[in-house]
Amino acid sequence: MTFTQECLIPVARERLWDFLMDVPAVSRCVPGVGSVEAVGDNAYRGGLAVKVGPIRLSLQGTITVEEQDRAAWRARMRAEANDRRLGGGIRAKMQLTLLPAEVGTRVRIDTDLAVLGKIGEFGQPVIRSKADTLLAEFARNLGAALAQSSPPSTRGWRTTVRRGGLQSACRSCAPTTPSASHPPLLRQEGSV
């Protein structure tokens, strides 16, 4: 399954790039990620605990940064993880692109995901919904981590989820309409 997700982070591209390329630091912004350690050049090992539907997954695996092209603001990564208890896993190829935005930086993530074994029985709508939720939480956490040392004008932005042209606020946010001061932060497209 392939899908594209976007979020807007109210930070300059240079600063966001530097933070995103520090895998152990940025992993602390991903909900459910345990410790992450380097295991080689641009290769890292770690775990992700996540609940999908009624099932709790405990994925252990690696992520490898295969390309970092700062001039094009693009990075390519490969992730492989397994849940031994359930007998399933994931294989993902991702491309991260930082795009200019009116305010801040738009992060675009193109993912080609293979879900293996019993985990694949959840179905694509459930998996995509979980991916949306994780990205929205990641965007909030990333924005908060970077806002700690940002100018006051970028603090207090609300994360807003956009699905299929509909606008709804995330759990911890009040409903909002997109504007220059509160732009939509998550958009998802996908195909099978």
GIDABEL-V555925 format. One record per pair of residues at least 12 apart in sequence whose C-alpha atoms are under 6 Angstrom apart, sorted by the first residue. I is the first residue (numbers start at 0). J is the second residue. Records with the same first field share a line. If there is no record, write none. Layout:
I=J ; J
//
This chain:
0=111 ; 112 ; 191
1=110 ; 111 ; 189 ; 190
2=109 ; 110 ; 188 ; 189
3=108 ; 109 ; 187 ; 188 ; 189
4=107 ; 108 ; 186 ; 187
5=106 ; 107 ; 185 ; 186
6=105 ; 106 ; 184 ; 185
7=104 ; 105 ; 184
8=103 ; 104 ; 142
9=103
10=103
11=103
12=104
23=35
28=137 ; 140 ; 141
29=137
31=47 ; 48 ; 49
32=46 ; 47
33=46
41=63 ; 64
42=62 ; 63
43=61 ; 62
44=60 ; 61
45=59 ; 60
46=58 ; 59
57=82
58=80 ; 81 ; 82
59=80 ; 81
60=79 ; 80
61=78 ; 79
62=77 ; 78
63=76 ; 77
64=76
72=96 ; 97
73=95 ; 96
74=94 ; 95
75=93 ; 94
76=92 ; 93
77=91 ; 92
78=90 ; 91
87=115 ; 116 ; 117 ; 118
88=115
89=113 ; 114 ; 115
90=112 ; 113
91=111 ; 112
92=110 ; 111
93=109 ; 110
94=108 ; 109
95=107 ; 108
158=184
159=183 ; 184
160=185
161=185 ; 186
//
